[in-house]
């Protein structure tokens, strides 16, 4: 879509674009290009000499079992966050769509976790489940289980998944609620007249009609789990124990900032950029389909 | 409703109330912990009714912070967070507004090139270019400054898209009429486009304020000076190694202080928040 009526000026449009483009070049393109460039270089431990290394950083990474383990943790983490977040919020949204009384109050009480910073969400959950003083830990121990996420990798993963999902439920809930409310009432009524019960109506009519929303949320949640959960990890497990929760973004940060491996960290950045591009393309492909639907 | 099924309605309410209770539980425990003494928290299990130390804990946090290596008053951190959130929100709105005005209302060479240039920044989140971006900011001497905290985050493809979509829905007749009346492009922008964009700006402000307030990785890298910490990273620095060493009562008061402003914005400006959330994802 284009405007028919436009203004003419040889310089004004450029002047209006300067701030945005300048920030974009200085803080986006230039650093991205540098990450690309560093990823082909090897640096010694003191940063004094660098040499061109071709694809060696990438080859090293693909041979590094820690990096491959990090890929696996990221996949497990993002699938768990996306699946549990979508399931819980779909349940809540379906219920909220049914009730007439108190709908606004329910909505208000469900959306506030969106405002909590991932790092703060991590602190809240880590406190509940703290190995020695956590109140939930106390209950779990009473029930006879051993809970210590500082030492147990699976439990650490469970903790970060819970904290990350908790924060994302409100987002999914709002989109599901909007999706549910846009489903034509006549379809549901027709099915009811034909004798379909509530659960049958949900699975044969509502759920299929929600599939564009569900797919959209799947992509958004995976992107969220990949990148925005850095704060959750850093304020709770810091990638531990023994790398069990070291997702890709955390490893880029850890290797580059804490371990000082510029080449390896940059090569990881480049791989991550490729993943973001793939996810963004998936998202936009889908949006085109949604318009037809 | 399609049909009257009382038991299903009761169940819906029950599920919603249970969901809300589970979701609110971490917040409730945090609030209770922020009103207790450290000794009360350390005795397992900690009490689940609020104590009487609310005032002491919060004023300690605001004026002094937790004791330990990185003690800094949270009052100052809240100010830093506020400056960062407001500067990012206003900065994003300002530069995106004029950029999309140029892209929609002018025809000029390289127009599509610039549009794509803004578009691909969607694919370069700060998390994937951490170290080079840090180097650029450090070379420009912007570490430990508000400029360094905000400027690198104000380019926004989503805001530019949102305004572009909105400008495309403004009737052509308005631009035509302005041109016939002899108004130049900037007059048209100020007198017609800007007033019409108010609701989009408000919605975007809410979303970007939360985005700015909740930033974590970027301030963690850029600020080394305690007086420049934001409250979100301040909490992290207060948590020391073992559970017993940390002053949990002050940490939890700080956590409440860190989450109340954005949560208040979401709840009080719910209408704008929902609008902004849905529109920035189109």
Interface residues (C-beta under 8 A of the other chain):
Chain A: X1 X3 X4 X5 X6 X7 X8 X9 X10 X12 X13 X14 X16 X17 X19 X20 X21 X23 X24 X26 X27 X28 X29 X30 X31 X32 X34 X35 X38 X88 X91 X92 X95 X96 X98 X99 X100 X102 X106 X107 X108 X109 X110 X111 X112 X113 X114 X115 X116 X117 X118 X119 X120 X121 X123 X124 X125 X127 X128 X130 X131 X132 X133 X135 X138 X139 X166 X169 X171 X174 X175 X178 X185 X188 X189 X192 X198 X216 X220 X227 X230 X231 X234 X235 X249 X252 X253 X256 X257 X262 X265 X266 X269 X272 X273 X276 X277 X280 X287
Chain B: X1 X2 X3 X5 X8 X9 X11 X12 X13 X15 X16 X19 X20 X23 X24 X25 X26 X27 X29 X30 X33 X41 X42 X44 X45 X46 X48 X94 X95 X96 X98 X99 X101 X102 X103 X104 X105 X106 X107 X108 X111 X114 X117 X118 X121 X122 X123 X124 X125 X127 X128 X129 X130 X131 X132 X133 X135 X136 X137 X151 X152 X154 X155 X160 X168 X172 X175 X176 X179 X184 X185 X186 X188 X210 X213 X214 X216 X217 X220 X221 X232 X233 X235 X236 X239 X242 X243 X244 X248 X251 X252 X255 X258 X259 X262 X263 X265 X266 X267 X270 X273 X274 X277 X278 X281 X282
